[in-house]
Each structure stands twice: as C-alpha cells, then as structure tokens.
Amino acid sequence: MKKIFLFFLVATMCVTLLSTSAFGGEASPIKLTFSIFFPPTHGQTKAAMDWAKEIEKRTDNKVQITVFPAGTLTKAPQCYSGVVNGISDLGFSLFAYTRGRFPVMAAVDLPMGYPNGKVASKVAQEFAKTFKPEELNDVKVLYLHAHGPGLLHTKKPVRKLEDLKGMKIRATGLSAKVVETLGGVPVAMPQGGTYEALNKGVVEGTFGPMEVLKGWKQAEVIKYTTECYSVGYTTTFFVVMNLDKWNALPADVQKVFETVSDKYVDVHGTVWDSTDKEGRKYTESLGNEIIPLSDEESTRWHKAVKPVIKDYITKIPNGDKYVEKIRELIKKYSK
C-alpha cells in the first residue's frame, strides 16, 4: 500500500512539473531564431530587433529571440523557405527575391507611384489581410512593410528615356520588367552584391529607394540619381514565422505577437522614410547629382511602364481586382 501511495505521489509531482513548464511559473523560455538579411547596422535590422525586444518584454521573457543579421543563418532568397523548413523560426526578407512564387503579393510591387514608405507599408499590410493569398499559407505572416519609391541610381547621368537605353541595371522581381519597358537591361541580384557589381562595372546602375545609397553604401559607387517618381515602385518585405512554431505557442503569447506586429508596420514604414532622407543627404555629401525629371519626361516614363501593370492584370487571375485595390489603398493612406 505504501508503494502504491509513493507511486501516485511521484506521478502527481511529475504532472505538476509538466503543467508548470507548459503554462508559466518556472517554465523554460520559448527560444526562437530570427533570420534577417539586412546588415546589423541597417535601420531595418534595428527596427526588427526592437520588435523582438518588445515581444520579449511583453511576454515577461517567456519568449527569447536570437537575431541572425546579414544573412548569416539564411541568405535573402532562401529566407522564406528557411522558415517553412525550420532552418529559422522567424524570417525577414522580401518576396521579390523568389520571383513567380508569390504572384498575388507581386501586385504590391507594381510601379504604382508610391509616395513614401509609410504609405507603401500600410498598403502591403492591408492588401495581404484583405485577400489572404494562399501562397502565404505555409507560414504565419506576422507583418509586412514596404520601402519608399524605387528610383534609378547610375554611374552616368540619365536625364531622359533615351539615356537609359541598353544600360545594365540591377533589378529584382517586377522592377526587372520596369527596367525592360524603360529600355534598360535588367540584371537580377540581391542588394548584398550590388555594391561590388557597381564598383566592378558588372552593372551600370540600380533601381532602389534612396535608403540604399547610405544603408548599403551604394552612393560610393554611383554618381547620379534620377528622380523618376512617376514610376515609383515598391518592394514588399515580410516577417514570418514557422507554422508549427506558431501553432505551438500559448494563446496569450500569440496575442502579444499579433499586437506588437500590427504596431511595427508603421514603425518600419517610418524607418524607410527616415533612411530615405539619410540616403539623400549622404549621396549629396559625396557630390553626387540628383536629377529631377521634367513634367513632360515624367509623363513619358509613366506611359512607358503601363504595359507592366497591364501584363500583370492579363496574366494573373483577379489581377484587375488586385490593382484596383492597391490604387484605392494608396489614395486612402496618402490623405
């Protein structure tokens, strides 16, 4: 009888310990890895690290997130699949690096004339929440954001469309089609390789927001920026979590992730805009020239890229609905 009593006592203690581990008290922390392709000093890395710290703080350190910046855990093009396959628990990269895999989300990256990063970020987030693309069902999407208008940065001046003809321009995703319609030759590569490619003359220019001029030091290897705002495209960035990891989180922890993530759409958008300003100041400090387009020339560029939008509408089911929604959201958030 005494042995039976001791058995049940030990069993009860084990159940209690397991319960404590699962629901708090002396529970082991939930440790997560976070892969980011931006360098550690970049404003976007700092914003993402602040997001991670806020998650930790609001969960009383039940969650502990280890950040791996500069693509040290997974490179930018492999970041999404790395999250799906469990190489990292969390990932921060962009959809455009795996062109064709995210046809619905590609609509956000069209040359729609985005005014700034904050508007683009809000558009990307609401667009995804509205349509809930099936292409994102293999992860938990925590939040999306997007950079300010992508402009042309070159080694020689581009003042009109004819100057761009035949130039090799670094571009990714749909921005590659923008380069084609403007008469350039797109060369696909991630941001991490762009500085060296420009420096060695592998490419003669790059499309990107102003922030790349300082954040990626590209102002050191270009001489001109063409302010082609009429074709201002964006690139949508994601912060996603492995689906199994997400489903294993307690409900209260999931709620913290969602609350903090909603807040950080604006945070990242604001950072995009502030780093665009820093990029402008930095390139001007090096004596580089910023070339504004005349109204007439701006209209020419706008007309030139219309086939990119038309092609998307033609080839993607519901493409017209997606484009219409994006135009609506740009107006909504630009007020």
Beta strands, then each sheet from edge to edge (+ up, - down):
strand 1: 30-36
strand 2: 63-68
strand 3: 90-94
strand 4: 139-146
strand 5: 151-154
strand 6: 168-170
strand 7: 185-187
strand 8: 205-208
strand 9: 224-227
strand 10: 236-242
strand 11: 289-292
sheet 1: 2+ 1+ 3+ 10- 4+
sheet 2: 7+ 6+ 8+ 5- 9+ 11+
end
